[in-house]
Amino acid sequence: MVPTSYYVGVSAVLFVIGALGVLVRRNPLVIFMSIEIMLNAANLAFVAFGERHGSINGQALVFFVLCVAAAEVAVGLAIIVAIFRLRRRLSVDELSLMRG
């Protein structure tokens, strides 16, 4: 049986990779993928701790996180496609200028 610390270590590495992707990249699609990596890292930790404590609550929480992530991606991609049709370019720096 694999120790829980291994799962938590993989989860932490995935979360750091996702956080670096959000901080470094300027393409909104890559930022969305990085956020999804971070959510999956949290899901892995939930399942690992749920398994350690012998409870199914971690898996139930993962189900809800996946539902919220799917809704977030659907709305976010619709907004990105609409902006791409208007500007023909995608950059987070240019999108911050649209405040008004």
LUMTORDREN-635670 format. One record per residue: x, y, z of N, C-alpha, C, CB in turn. Coordinates in Angstrom, 3 decimals. Atoms other than C-alpha are relative to their C-alpha. Glycine has a CB too. Example, Ala and Ser with C-alpha at 12.3 -4.5 7.8 and 13.67 -1.06 7.14 Angstrom:
2
(rec (0.890 -1.190 0.000) (12.300 -4.500 7.800) (0.900 1.200 0.000) (-0.992 0.027 1.246))
(rec (-0.820 -1.190 -0.060) (13.670 -1.060 7.140) (-0.770 1.090 0.730) (0.414 0.462 -1.415))
//
This chain:
100
(rec (0.838 -1.180 0.000) (0.000 0.000 0.000) (0.885 1.247 0.000) (-0.954 -0.004 1.218))
(rec (-0.778 -1.229 0.134) (1.296 3.445 -0.949) (-0.350 0.944 1.155) (-0.270 0.684 -1.380))
(rec (0.280 -0.927 -1.105) (1.670 5.887 1.969) (-0.702 1.275 -0.487) (1.306 0.368 0.720))
(rec (0.734 -1.225 0.320) (-0.529 8.959 2.053) (0.944 1.159 -0.287) (-0.939 0.369 1.144))
(rec (-0.947 -1.102 0.220) (2.522 11.202 2.137) (0.438 0.081 -1.465) (1.231 -0.172 0.903))
(rec (-0.351 -0.029 1.422) (3.350 10.185 -1.444) (-1.071 0.719 -0.804) (0.195 -1.424 -0.538))
(rec (1.099 -0.673 0.692) (-0.071 11.279 -2.632) (0.007 1.506 0.290) (-1.348 -0.617 0.417))
(rec (-0.046 -1.420 -0.361) (0.233 14.553 -0.749) (1.180 0.679 -0.684) (0.099 0.173 1.534))
(rec (-1.156 -0.565 0.699) (3.693 15.108 -2.254) (-0.292 0.233 -1.473) (1.204 -0.915 0.146))
(rec (0.372 -0.180 1.418) (2.410 14.544 -5.802) (-1.011 1.130 -0.133) (-0.585 -1.316 -0.593))
(rec (0.990 -1.066 0.014) (-0.526 16.813 -5.018) (0.657 1.372 0.150) (-1.022 -0.217 1.111))
(rec (-0.698 -1.280 -0.195) (1.795 19.563 -3.787) (0.787 0.391 -1.248) (0.945 -0.082 1.213))
(rec (-0.762 -0.295 1.227) (3.998 19.289 -6.890) (-0.939 0.466 -1.101) (0.797 -1.244 -0.469))
(rec (0.968 -0.413 1.015) (0.962 19.486 -9.181) (-0.550 1.396 0.284) (-1.147 -1.007 -0.075))
(rec (0.519 -1.319 -0.354) (-0.371 22.482 -7.266) (1.017 1.095 -0.302) (-0.388 0.039 1.477))
(rec (-1.049 -0.999 0.276) (2.951 24.317 -7.554) (0.149 0.216 -1.506) (1.355 -0.446 0.613))
(rec (-0.076 -0.136 1.459) (3.114 23.592 -11.300) (-1.161 0.847 -0.511) (-0.008 -1.390 -0.682))
(rec (1.159 -0.787 0.403) (-0.403 24.980 -11.697) (0.123 1.457 0.412) (-1.256 -0.590 0.590))
(rec (-0.160 -1.382 -0.467) (0.368 28.065 -9.608) (1.040 0.741 -0.832) (0.400 0.025 1.482))
(rec (-1.002 -0.633 0.857) (3.493 28.770 -11.644) (-0.574 0.299 -1.388) (1.242 -0.898 -0.122))
(rec (0.636 -0.240 1.289) (1.461 28.413 -14.835) (-0.911 1.206 0.021) (-0.778 -1.209 -0.422))
(rec (0.880 -1.164 -0.119) (-1.054 30.976 -13.588) (0.814 1.283 0.108) (-0.925 -0.144 1.219))
(rec (-0.789 -1.211 -0.226) (1.651 33.424 -12.525) (0.874 0.387 -1.181) (0.860 -0.179 1.206))
(rec (-0.985 -0.267 1.040) (3.993 33.111 -15.513) (-0.641 0.236 -1.369) (0.977 -1.150 -0.086))
(rec (0.549 -0.043 1.350) (1.807 32.619 -18.579) (-0.946 1.173 -0.183) (-0.719 -1.296 -0.315))
(rec (0.879 -1.111 0.335) (-0.190 35.334 -20.361) (-1.168 -0.416 -0.883) (0.784 1.081 -0.684))
(rec (1.082 0.488 0.842) (-2.477 33.186 -22.516) (-1.139 -0.504 0.900) (0.503 -1.131 -0.958))
(rec (1.098 0.422 -0.877) (-5.939 32.753 -20.913) (-0.292 -1.504 -0.060) (-1.249 0.761 -0.361))
(rec (0.240 1.440 0.087) (-6.256 29.180 -22.204) (0.992 -0.777 0.857) (0.086 -0.466 -1.454))
(rec (-1.012 0.662 -0.832) (-3.007 28.158 -20.529) (-0.281 0.265 1.475) (1.424 0.487 -0.374))
(rec (0.350 -0.312 -1.387) (-4.137 29.917 -17.358) (-1.145 -0.895 0.463) (-0.388 1.491 0.146))
(rec (1.087 0.910 -0.357) (-7.370 27.892 -17.401) (0.512 -1.423 0.214) (-1.076 0.010 -1.085))
(rec (-0.556 1.339 -0.184) (-5.398 24.678 -17.849) (0.782 -0.089 1.310) (0.905 -0.372 -1.184))
(rec (-0.752 -0.008 -1.256) (-3.161 25.661 -14.927) (-0.941 -0.034 1.202) (0.906 1.239 0.073))
(rec (0.990 0.040 -1.085) (-6.209 26.295 -12.738) (-0.581 -1.402 0.133) (-1.131 1.027 -0.249))
(rec (0.510 1.369 -0.045) (-7.528 22.857 -13.681) (1.021 -0.942 0.639) (-0.357 -0.485 -1.413))
(rec (-1.035 0.818 -0.647) (-4.190 21.315 -12.658) (-0.029 0.219 1.513) (1.408 0.340 -0.568))
(rec (0.079 -0.290 -1.426) (-4.489 23.068 -9.300) (-1.225 -0.664 0.637) (-0.043 1.512 0.228))
(rec (1.195 0.657 -0.532) (-8.045 21.780 -8.825) (0.194 -1.511 0.098) (-1.214 0.315 -0.878))
(rec (-0.255 1.441 -0.046) (-6.945 18.240 -9.673) (0.978 -0.364 1.111) (0.540 -0.482 -1.343))
(rec (-0.909 0.231 -1.122) (-4.120 18.530 -7.150) (-0.768 -0.017 1.319) (1.098 1.077 0.037))
(rec (0.829 -0.012 -1.209) (-6.636 19.459 -4.468) (-0.880 -1.246 0.065) (-0.874 1.270 0.043))
(rec (0.823 1.211 0.028) (-8.864 16.574 -5.576) (0.800 -1.228 0.426) (-0.580 -0.215 -1.399))
(rec (-0.851 1.122 -0.389) (-5.979 14.132 -5.217) (0.227 -0.012 1.511) (1.346 0.066 -0.738))
(rec (-0.190 -0.084 -1.448) (-5.351 15.373 -1.684) (-1.282 -0.385 0.740) (0.439 1.420 0.403))
(rec (1.270 0.368 -0.638) (-9.056 15.055 -0.797) (-0.198 -1.511 0.004) (-1.174 0.679 -0.716))
(rec (0.185 1.448 0.092) (-9.183 11.463 -2.017) (1.006 -0.727 0.892) (0.144 -0.472 -1.463))
(rec (-1.023 0.648 -0.830) (-5.915 10.557 -0.262) (-0.350 0.089 1.481) (1.372 0.636 -0.249))
(rec (0.345 -0.135 -1.421) (-7.025 11.956 3.089) (-1.296 -0.731 0.330) (-0.127 1.477 0.380))
(rec (1.219 0.776 -0.226) (-10.475 10.421 2.721) (0.296 -1.479 0.126) (-0.990 0.232 -1.126))
(rec (-0.389 1.412 -0.079) (-8.884 7.032 2.096) (0.733 -0.292 1.317) (0.895 -0.380 -1.203))
(rec (-0.756 0.210 -1.243) (-6.575 7.460 5.093) (-0.937 -0.089 1.200) (1.018 1.137 0.211))
(rec (0.921 -0.005 -1.131) (-9.481 8.194 7.406) (-1.146 -0.995 -0.176) (-0.560 1.390 0.200))
(rec (1.023 1.014 0.205) (-11.658 5.450 5.921) (-1.377 0.575 -0.267) (-0.063 -0.893 1.184))
(rec (1.264 -0.684 0.241) (-14.345 7.881 4.815) (-0.178 0.253 -1.493) (-0.061 1.327 0.785))
(rec (0.290 -0.286 1.394) (-16.047 8.488 1.497) (-0.245 1.497 -0.217) (-1.212 -0.810 -0.463))
(rec (0.249 -1.441 0.097) (-16.423 12.219 2.229) (0.958 0.695 -0.960) (0.106 0.637 1.370))
(rec (-0.967 -0.589 0.933) (-13.262 13.039 0.259) (-0.429 -0.189 -1.436) (1.377 -0.606 0.207))
(rec (0.450 0.262 1.359) (-14.654 11.415 -2.866) (-1.269 0.786 -0.326) (-0.242 -1.493 -0.197))
(rec (1.208 -0.806 0.214) (-17.996 13.187 -2.424) (0.370 1.453 -0.253) (-0.947 -0.104 1.212))
(rec (-0.441 -1.379 0.212) (-16.210 16.521 -2.154) (0.650 0.164 -1.372) (0.982 0.423 1.101))
(rec (-0.604 -0.037 1.333) (-14.214 15.719 -5.308) (-1.074 0.076 -1.072) (0.888 -1.232 -0.229))
(rec (1.099 -0.045 0.965) (-17.482 15.122 -7.155) (-0.531 1.422 -0.142) (-1.133 -0.951 0.427))
(rec (0.502 -1.369 0.055) (-18.705 18.617 -6.241) (1.031 0.950 -0.605) (-0.389 0.474 1.396))
(rec (-1.056 -0.841 0.576) (-15.356 20.221 -7.110) (0.049 -0.184 -1.513) (1.377 -0.338 0.628))
(rec (-0.008 0.246 1.440) (-15.440 18.559 -10.547) (-1.199 0.641 -0.683) (0.017 -1.495 -0.280))
(rec (1.181 -0.663 0.586) (-18.972 19.857 -11.161) (0.211 1.508 -0.107) (-1.257 -0.292 0.844))
(rec (-0.265 -1.441 0.037) (-17.954 23.409 -10.275) (1.077 0.320 -1.031) (0.428 0.510 1.392))
(rec (-1.069 -0.226 0.980) (-14.802 23.118 -12.404) (-0.539 -0.095 -1.426) (1.141 -1.017 0.202))
(rec (0.581 0.120 1.339) (-16.827 21.972 -15.416) (-0.816 1.238 -0.352) (-0.878 -1.255 -0.094))
(rec (0.768 -1.226 0.250) (-19.166 24.942 -15.074) (0.923 1.192 -0.224) (-0.948 0.288 1.173))
(rec (-0.956 -1.106 0.145) (-16.220 27.315 -14.665) (0.667 -0.024 -1.369) (1.066 -0.065 1.100))
(rec (-0.650 0.113 1.306) (-14.537 26.003 -17.797) (-0.969 0.361 -1.120) (0.544 -1.422 -0.209))
(rec (0.981 -0.305 1.046) (-17.724 26.251 -19.851) (-0.219 1.504 -0.124) (-1.333 -0.703 0.294))
(rec (0.214 -1.451 0.031) (-18.329 29.880 -18.896) (1.279 0.717 -0.420) (-0.470 0.512 1.379))
(rec (-1.269 -0.654 0.338) (-14.657 30.840 -19.106) (0.364 -0.144 -1.469) (1.112 -0.566 0.847))
(rec (-0.315 0.194 1.415) (-14.152 29.315 -22.544) (-0.949 0.784 -0.894) (-0.056 -1.481 -0.357))
(rec (0.937 -0.809 0.786) (-17.295 31.033 -23.835) (0.435 1.461 -0.020) (-1.428 -0.121 0.566))
(rec (-0.479 -1.390 -0.062) (-15.933 34.388 -22.667) (1.265 0.160 -0.825) (0.262 0.427 1.461))
(rec (-1.248 -0.089 0.763) (-12.503 33.688 -24.167) (-0.267 -0.041 -1.503) (0.949 -1.140 0.395))
(rec (0.328 0.080 1.430) (-14.003 32.693 -27.532) (-0.641 1.296 -0.472) (-0.942 -1.191 -0.280))
(rec (0.637 -1.265 0.382) (-16.148 35.846 -27.586) (1.039 1.115 -0.121) (-1.082 0.393 1.027))
(rec (-1.044 -1.033 0.077) (-13.128 38.048 -26.872) (0.918 -0.255 -1.181) (0.819 0.048 1.302))
(rec (-0.865 0.315 1.141) (-11.024 36.214 -29.462) (-0.661 0.393 -1.318) (0.345 -1.496 -0.012))
(rec (0.694 -0.396 1.230) (-13.683 36.842 -32.108) (0.050 1.506 -0.208) (-1.452 -0.471 0.033))
(rec (-0.058 -1.458 0.117) (-13.562 40.567 -31.361) (1.407 0.509 -0.301) (-0.506 0.639 1.273))
(rec (-1.351 -0.559 0.064) (-9.808 41.103 -31.038) (0.987 -0.790 -0.836) (0.536 0.124 1.360))
(rec (-0.896 0.889 0.753) (-8.185 38.151 -32.894) (1.321 -0.261 0.717) (0.281 0.592 -1.364))
(rec (-1.183 0.273 -0.818) (-5.575 38.012 -30.105) (-0.452 -0.275 1.425) (1.011 1.191 -0.044))
(rec (0.301 0.280 -1.396) (-5.546 36.663 -26.590) (1.224 0.314 0.851) (-0.439 -1.473 0.188))
(rec (-1.048 -0.327 -0.955) (-3.447 38.239 -23.883) (-0.672 0.534 1.259) (1.015 1.040 -0.594))
(rec (0.589 -0.438 -1.254) (-4.269 38.734 -20.240) (0.284 1.476 0.235) (0.531 -0.838 1.165))
(rec (-0.329 -1.405 -0.175) (-2.501 42.105 -20.280) (-0.979 0.895 -0.762) (1.431 0.268 -0.462))
(rec (0.958 -0.789 0.771) (-4.809 43.393 -23.027) (-1.407 -0.090 0.583) (-0.011 -0.461 -1.451))
(rec (1.325 0.152 -0.571) (-7.882 42.024 -21.287) (-0.183 0.869 1.241) (-0.254 -1.453 0.340))
(rec (0.117 -0.857 -1.184) (-7.113 44.042 -18.162) (-0.304 1.447 -0.388) (1.290 -0.060 0.827))
(rec (0.314 -1.354 0.479) (-7.474 47.203 -20.264) (-1.490 0.195 -0.277) (0.792 0.299 -1.262))
(rec (1.427 -0.071 0.335) (-11.159 46.388 -20.900) (-0.847 0.439 1.173) (-0.487 -1.338 -0.494))
(rec (0.783 -0.447 -1.159) (-12.201 47.487 -17.420) (-0.590 1.358 -0.318) (0.874 0.062 1.298))
(rec (0.490 -1.304 0.329) (-14.452 50.373 -17.516) (-1.208 0.394 0.676) (-0.214 0.103 -1.357))
//
